[in-house]
Amino acid sequence: MKIAFLGPQASFTQLAAIQLFPDEELIPQPNILDCFIAVENGDVDKAVVPLENSIEGTVSMTLDYLYKTSGIKIQAEAVMPIAHHLMIHPDCDLSRIEKIYSHPQALAQSFHYLDEHFKEIPKQDFSSTAAAARHVSENPDRNLAAVANQFAANLYGLKIIHRNIHDFEQNHTRFIIISKDSESYRNETIQVLGEKSGLLITLPEDHAGGLHQVLSVFAWRKMNLSKIESRTLKRGLGNYFFFINVVGKWESALYQNALEELKALDAEAYFLGSYQEFYLES
């Protein structure tokens, strides 16, 4: 089985994918969109992509492509602790660092540390933490630094100069397994945190009380919502879709009828699946 993940090698997403699919072929992709395209085109069976971080919130690109990519289902969620380290090439002159690279989420999660210790040093976004580490390793003649993980430092031969620079100790990232297959992922060797269901909902034409009507569909059925996230449809101000998580399995007749009621309200509802949430090691 082929599994795509947000690469390159040594990304946090690869660390998650290794634990979820230890015996499968893992194929790095340069960005989140390419992960979705690989699944949509059938080049891979599944993909692992980041969905949310406890410090910086939802990864908006993942939500956008969940909405835009046809036939995609979520098979599982996985939560993993995240530790960011500042690293340089062994030949780098620490006193002359000229630029710090990393994924924008990692830079944001380490903002206070970087602002205090490297305030005047430019920070530049990279497609992933691992790509930033690789870039530093490939440019030993420059005094560059990267924010990445221990795996990346080992793989690319970098020296960690400051460990655990993230601003908050409780730094976790939530990943999802996506596929065109609706069958849920199961793994008896990994800790299960719970079960949930995912929905994408587009409201009917904007009118007073529209969101209230949609949420009432869940409220009177006593369906507990653990997440409600809005994203712009990119076709004008005030036009949004919503990503919603419902706690528990989507199995009772009451739940099935919720989709019919949403359609009756002229809301578009796409069921992403019912799946387990796992806890991974860092």
Buried (B, 14 or more C-beta within 10 A) or exposed (E): EBBBBBBBBBBBBBBBBBBBBEEBEBBBBEBBBBBBBBBBEEBBBBBBBBBBBBBBEBBEBBBBBBBEBEEBBBBBBBBBBBBBBBBBBEEBEEEEBEBBBBBEBBBBBBBEBBEEEBEEEEBEEBBBBBBBBBBBBEBBEBBBBBBBBBBBBEBBEBBBBBEEBBBEEEBBBBBBBBBBBBEBBEBEEBEEEEBBBBBBBBBEEEEEEBBEBBBEBBEEBEBEBEBBBBBEBEEEEEEBBBBBBBEBBBEEEEBEEBBEBBEEBEBEBBBBBBBBBBEBEB
